[in-house]
């Protein structure tokens, strides 16, 4: 019960029972400093915990869409793409919020601006990165020959002509495919065709005699087609092929240089005419060797590990295949 009270100075107050005063005293501070803030803080933590994965998923999807719009002209890791996508989405939402009245998060204008800004940021980042990592000038062929063979350099006397049988030999061609695949599957390297193991320049006169036209352009065309057949179209487009003029026994000819970068995915050799199984070749020291099945599986898993999404997808596909086989 609350009883009115007039104090000596004329101010009006109230008194109540000890129980009521105690209840009022406890309720006041608790309401100001306790449950309200704790409840709000707890809700904020839960909201952030739920929102963060959604934001990352949206950033991943927007980043993949932006990369598709750029038609493969941007080569960035998934992590870099997600970070730049978050920045692009933020900038797009900011522009929409400042320029459009009453805009909502999932409005079409917000989505268009988010994707557009992400695409622009990815393209700008890739352009800056490419300028900062300009390729170094390639070493002269004569300097490479003086260095001798190594884990990054290999010499081949010929790509088609068997010097012992004086005829075209498919085995010579497959040796070229194995050397290129070995460099692609390891740390890259350079293949010189027309130079023997001792560094003696032989040229390509015999090889040119096996292609129609017998010149460097037709030879490169044959080599590209051959690599496409044995390594696949993507792998065949990766190496850079150029020719250096030389003179051998007073005859003008060429040395073919095949510069191979590191491949972003494993490159398998397809046996000629579809015979046998695909092979994985790698560079070890100054030689190229084929990996056995168990070695190849372990090598691929460690050198090109799958991302989380691809790993889960592969496991799901394996589970589906397994369940289908059991039925």
C-alpha positions in Angstrom: 0.0 0.0 0.0 1.2 3.5 -0.9 0.5 6.3 1.7 0.7 10.0 0.6 3.2 12.0 2.7 3.6 15.8 2.9 7.1 16.7 4.1 8.1 19.6 6.3 9.1 21.8 3.3 5.8 21.2 1.6 6.9 18.7 -1.0 4.6 15.7 -1.7 5.9 12.2 -1.4 4.8 8.7 -0.8 5.7 5.9 1.5 4.8 2.3 1.3 5.4 -1.0 2.9 8.9 -2.4 3.1 7.9 -5.2 0.7 6.5 -2.8 -1.9 9.5 -0.4 -1.6 11.9 -3.4 -1.9 10.0 -4.7 -5.0 10.1 -1.2 -6.6 13.8 -0.8 -5.8 14.7 -4.2 -7.3 12.5 -3.7 -10.4 13.9 -0.3 -11.3 17.6 -1.0 -11.6 17.0 -4.4 -13.1 14.9 -2.9 -15.8 17.5 -0.2 -16.6 20.6 -2.3 -16.5 19.6 -6.0 -16.6 17.2 -7.9 -18.8 16.7 -5.3 -21.5 20.3 -5.0 -22.5 21.0 -8.7 -21.9 18.1 -9.6 -24.1 19.1 -7.2 -26.9 22.7 -8.4 -26.7 21.7 -12.0 -27.0 19.5 -11.3 -30.0 22.4 -9.4 -31.6 24.7 -12.4 -31.2 22.2 -14.8 -32.6 21.4 -12.5 -35.5 25.1 -12.1 -36.4 25.6 -15.9 -36.1 22.8 -16.6 -38.6 23.6 -13.7 -40.9 27.3 -14.3 -41.5 26.9 -17.6 -43.3 24.1 -16.2 -45.4 26.3 -13.2 -46.3 29.2 -15.5 -47.3 26.9 -17.6 -49.4 25.4 -14.6 -51.2 28.9 -13.2 -51.7 30.1 -16.5 -53.2 27.1 -16.7 -55.6 27.5 -13.0 -56.7 31.2 -13.6 -57.2 30.6 -16.6 -59.4 28.0 -14.7 -61.4 30.5 -11.8 -61.8 33.2 -14.2 -63.0 30.8 -15.7 -65.5 30.0 -12.3 -66.8 33.7 -11.6 -67.3 33.8 -14.8 -69.4 36.9 -16.3 -67.7 39.1 -13.2 -68.2 39.6 -13.0 -64.4 41.5 -15.8 -62.6 41.1 -15.4 -58.9 40.9 -17.8 -56.0 37.5 -18.5 -54.4 38.6 -16.8 -51.2 39.7 -13.6 -53.0 36.5 -13.6 -55.0 34.4 -13.8 -51.9 36.2 -11.0 -50.2 35.9 -8.7 -53.3 32.3 -9.7 -53.6 31.5 -8.6 -50.1 33.1 -5.3 -50.9 31.2 -5.0 -54.2 27.8 -5.9 -52.5 28.5 -3.3 -49.8 29.3 -0.6 -52.4 26.2 -1.5 -54.5 23.9 -1.4 -51.5 25.4 1.9 -50.4 24.8 3.5 -53.8 21.2 2.1 -53.9 20.5 3.4 -50.4 21.8 6.9 -51.2 20.1 7.3 -54.6 16.8 5.4 -54.3 14.0 6.2 -51.9 12.4 3.4 -50.0 14.6 0.8 -51.4 14.6 -2.7 -49.9 17.5 -5.2 -49.5 16.2 -7.6 -52.2 15.0 -5.0 -54.6 16.1 -5.6 -58.2 18.0 -2.4 -58.3 20.0 -3.5 -55.3 20.8 -6.8 -56.8 21.8 -5.2 -60.1 24.0 -2.7 -58.4 25.6 -5.4 -56.2 26.4 -7.6 -59.2 27.6 -4.7 -61.3 29.9 -3.3 -58.6 31.3 -6.8 -57.8 32.0 -7.3 -61.5 33.8 -4.0 -61.8 35.9 -4.6 -58.6 36.9 -8.1 -59.8 37.9 -6.7 -63.2 39.8 -3.8 -61.7 41.6 -6.1 -59.2 42.6 -8.5 -61.9 43.9 -5.7 -64.1 46.0 -4.2 -61.2 47.3 -7.7 -60.3 48.4 -8.5 -63.8 50.3 -5.2 -64.1 52.0 -5.8 -60.8 53.1 -9.3 -61.9 54.3 -8.8 -65.4 56.0 -11.8 -66.9 59.8 -11.6 -66.9 61.5 -11.5 -70.3 62.2 -15.0 -71.6 65.7 -16.2 -71.7 67.4 -16.6 -75.0 67.5 -20.1 -76.4 71.3 -20.2 -76.7 71.5 -19.3 -72.9 69.1 -22.1 -72.1 71.2 -24.6 -74.1 74.3 -23.6 -72.2 72.6 -24.2 -68.9 71.8 -27.8 -69.8 68.8 -29.9 -68.7 67.3 -29.5 -65.3 63.9 -29.9 -63.5 62.7 -26.9 -65.5 64.4 -27.6 -68.9 64.4 -30.5 -71.2 65.9 -31.1 -74.7 64.4 -33.3 -77.4 66.2 -34.1 -80.7 62.9 -34.4 -82.6 59.2 -34.5 -82.2 58.3 -36.9 -85.1 61.4 -38.1 -86.8 63.3 -41.2 -85.5 66.9 -40.6 -86.3 67.7 -44.3 -86.1 65.1 -45.5 -88.5 65.0 -42.3 -90.6 61.2 -42.3 -90.5 58.3 -40.8 -88.6 57.7 -42.5 -85.2 54.7 -42.2 -83.0 56.8 -42.9 -80.0 58.7 -39.7 -80.6 55.5 -37.8 -80.6 54.3 -39.3 -77.4 57.6 -38.4 -75.7 56.8 -34.7 -76.5 53.3 -35.1 -75.0 54.7 -36.7 -71.8 57.3 -33.9 -71.4 54.7 -31.2 -71.8 52.3 -32.9 -69.4 55.1 -33.4 -66.9 55.9 -29.7 -66.8 52.2 -28.7 -66.6 51.6 -31.1 -63.7 54.6 -29.9 -61.7 56.1 -26.4 -61.5 56.3 -25.6 -65.2 59.3 -25.6 -67.5 60.6 -25.3 -71.0 61.0 -27.9 -73.7 63.4 -27.3 -76.6 62.8 -29.4 -79.7 65.7 -29.7 -82.1 68.5 -30.0 -79.4 69.9 -33.4 -78.3 70.6 -34.4 -74.7 74.2 -33.1 -74.9 73.1 -29.6 -76.0 74.0 -30.1 -79.6 71.7 -28.2 -82.0 70.1 -30.5 -84.6 67.3 -28.2 -85.9 63.9 -29.3 -87.2 64.7 -30.0 -90.9 63.6 -33.7 -90.5 60.5 -32.8 -88.6 59.5 -30.2 -91.1 59.7 -32.9 -93.8 56.8 -34.8 -92.1 54.3 -31.9 -92.2 52.6 -30.5 -95.2 54.1 -27.2 -96.2 57.3 -27.8 -94.2 57.4 -24.5 -92.4 57.2 -23.2 -88.8 53.5 -22.2 -89.0 52.4 -25.7 -90.2 54.6 -27.3 -87.6 53.1 -25.3 -84.8 49.6 -26.1 -86.1 50.4 -29.8 -86.1 51.9 -29.6 -82.6 48.8 -27.8 -81.2 46.5 -30.4 -82.8 48.6 -33.2 -81.5 48.6 -31.8 -77.9 44.8 -31.3 -78.2 44.4 -34.9 -79.1 46.6 -36.3 -76.3 46.2 -33.7 -73.5 42.8 -32.1 -74.1 41.9 -28.7 -75.6 42.4 -26.7 -72.4 45.9 -28.1 -71.7 46.9 -27.7 -75.3 46.1 -24.0 -75.3 48.3 -23.4 -72.2 51.9 -23.7 -73.5 53.5 -20.9 -75.5 55.2 -22.0 -78.7 57.8 -20.0 -80.5 60.7 -20.6 -82.9 64.3 -19.5 -82.9 66.2 -19.6 -86.3 69.5 -21.5 -86.4 71.9 -22.7 -89.0 72.9 -26.4 -88.9 75.4 -27.7 -91.5 74.9 -24.6 -93.6 71.2 -25.2 -93.7 68.7 -22.6 -92.2 66.3 -24.2 -89.8 64.7 -23.7 -86.4 64.6 -24.7 -82.7 61.1 -25.0 -81.3 60.6 -23.7 -77.7 57.5 -24.9 -75.8 57.1 -22.8 -72.6 54.8 -24.6 -70.1 53.3 -22.9 -67.0 51.9 -24.7 -64.0 48.5 -26.1 -64.8 45.6 -25.2 -62.4 44.3 -28.8 -62.8 45.8 -32.2 -63.4 46.6 -33.0 -67.1 46.3 -36.6 -68.2 47.7 -38.1 -71.4 45.2 -39.9 -73.6 46.8 -42.9 -75.3 46.7 -42.7 -79.1 43.6 -44.1 -80.9 41.8 -44.5 -77.5 43.9 -47.5 -76.4 44.7 -48.1 -72.7 43.9 -45.8 -69.7 44.8 -42.2 -69.2 48.2 -41.5 -67.7 49.5 -38.9 -65.2 53.1 -37.8 -65.9 55.1 -35.5 -63.6 58.6 -33.9 -63.7 61.0 -35.4 -61.1 64.5 -33.9 -61.3 65.6 -33.8 -65.0 63.4 -36.6 -66.1 59.6 -37.2 -66.5 57.9 -40.3 -65.1 54.5 -41.8 -65.0 52.7 -42.2 -61.6 51.0 -45.4 -60.7 47.3 -45.3 -59.8 47.7 -44.9 -56.1 50.6 -42.4 -56.5 48.5 -40.4 -59.0 45.5 -40.2 -56.6 47.7 -39.1 -53.7 49.5 -36.6 -55.9 46.3 -35.0 -57.3 44.7 -34.8 -53.9 47.7 -32.9 -52.4 48.5 -30.7 -55.4 45.0 -29.8 -56.4 42.9 -30.1 -53.2 39.2 -29.7 -53.7 37.4 -26.8 -52.1 34.7 -27.4 -49.4 31.9 -27.1 -51.9 33.4 -29.5 -54.4 34.4 -32.0 -51.7 30.8 -32.1 -50.3 29.5 -32.4 -53.9 31.8 -35.2 -54.7 30.9 -37.0 -51.5 27.2 -36.6 -52.3 27.6 -37.9 -55.8 29.6 -40.9 -54.5 26.9 -41.6 -51.9 24.2 -41.4 -54.6 26.1 -43.8 -56.8 26.7 -46.1 -53.9 23.0 -46.2 -52.9 22.0 -46.7 -56.5 24.3 -49.7 -56.8 22.9 -51.3 -53.7 19.3 -51.2 -55.0 
